[in-house]
Amino acid sequence: MRNIQLPSGEQVPVLGLGTWHMGEHPQNRQDELDAIRCAIDNGMKVIDTAEMYGDGAAEELIGEALSGRRTDAFIVSKVLPHHATQRGTVTACENSLRRLGTDYLDMYLLHWPGAVPLDETLEAFDALLRAGKIRYWGVSNFDTPDMEALLALPGGNAVATNQVLYNLTRRGIEFDLVPWCQQRKLPIMAYSPLEQGRLLGDPGLLRLAAQYSATPAQIALGWVLRKDLMIALPKAGTPSHVEQLRSALDIPLSPQDLAALDRAFPPPKRKAPLEVI
C-alpha cells in the first residue's frame, strides 16, 4: 500500500474506506462489517465516517467491526457545523467516541463551514487534542478562500487535511484548491471518488477499463490516486468490492491514458464554486 505523509510526519495509506449510508439497513449489516474488516486487512486503514451518517449508525457499525482491533485503523469522523461551538464540538466528539467504542479519534473534521465562528471550533479542537480525545483535526468542504481564512486564525496552521468532493466529473478543485494545498504539503481527502457509481458507464472509461482487463471503478479510482497528497475514500459495502477497489493501485495509468481521460472529462479552465454533495 502506498502512503502519504500528514503534516505531523505520520504516514497514512492513500486509499481508505468511506461509510456514508452504511449501517442504515439491517439486511446489509454483516456484509458491511466484513467490508470494513476486509479494508483493514488489505491496508486500507483510513476509515471515514461522521456523526451525520445515519445519525451515528455508521459510527456504531465501525465500532462493532473494529472491536478488539482499534489500533489497526485510522478513524476519521466529523462534527456538524451547527454543533461546532466550543462546548458543542466537545460533546459531539464524546458522542462519536461512545458510538465508535474508542477513547480517541485519529482525525476530527468540521464537516463544512457554518455559522459558528471558526475560532470557537478551533478552541474546541485544541481542547480535544490536549485531552487526548483526538490526534489531529481538519476540515471538510472548505474552498480556497475558506482555507485562507482558516490559516489566518490563531492555531489554524495546525490543520491536517481538507476533505472535499473529487472525481473525474468533479474536477473544479484542480484550478486552485489542489495547488494551494500541495504548496503547503496539506493532504486532500477525496470523498465520492467514483461519483457514487454514476460515472462508471462512460464509454471512454469503459474502453480504457477493457484495455487493462479492469473495471471502470478501478480506472476512475486510479485516476484520483495519480495526484500527490491525495487520499481516496470510496465506499464499498462488501469484501469483494473492497478487494476490487484495492486493486486499483496496481493499474499503471500511462500519460496517454491520462490524456484520454482529460479529453473525456476536461479539466477546469477557470475558478468555479466548490462542489459538494
Stockholm file with secondary structure:
# STOCKHOLM 1.0

chainA/1-277         MRNIQLPSGEQVPVLGLGTWHMGEHPQNRQDELDAIRCAIDNGMKVIDTAEMYGDGAAEELIGEALSGRRTDAFIVSKVLPHHATQRGTVTACENSLRRLGTDYLDMYLLHWPGAVPLDETLEAFDALLRAGKIRYWGVSNFDTPDMEALLALPGGNAVATNQVLYNLTRRGIEFDLVPWCQQRKLPIMAYSPLEQGRLLGDPGLLRLAAQYSATPAQIALGWVLRKDLMIALPKAGTPSHVEQLRSALDIPLSPQDLAALDRAFPPPKRKAPLEVI
#=GR chainA/1-277 SS CCEEECTTSCEEESBCEECTTTTSCGGGHHHHHHHHHHHHHTTCCEEECCTTGGGGHHHHHHHHHTTTCGGGCEEEEEECGGGCSHHHHHHHHHHHHHHHTCSCEEEEEECSCCSSCHHHHHHHHHHHHHTTSEEEEEEESCCHHHHHHHHTSTTGGGCCCEEEECBTTBCGGGTTHHHHHHHTTCCEEEESTTGGGTTTTCHHHHHHHHHTTCCHHHHHHHHHTTSTTEEEECBCCSHHHHHHHHGGGGCCCCHHHHHHHHHHSCCCSSCCCCCCC
#=GC SS_cons         CCEEECTTSCEEESBCEECTTTTSCGGGHHHHHHHHHHHHHTTCCEEECCTTGGGGHHHHHHHHHTTTCGGGCEEEEEECGGGCSHHHHHHHHHHHHHHHTCSCEEEEEECSCCSSCHHHHHHHHHHHHHTTSEEEEEEESCCHHHHHHHHTSTTGGGCCCEEEECBTTBCGGGTTHHHHHHHTTCCEEEESTTGGGTTTTCHHHHHHHHHTTCCHHHHHHHHHTTSTTEEEECBCCSHHHHHHHHGGGGCCCCHHHHHHHHHHSCCCSSCCCCCCC
//
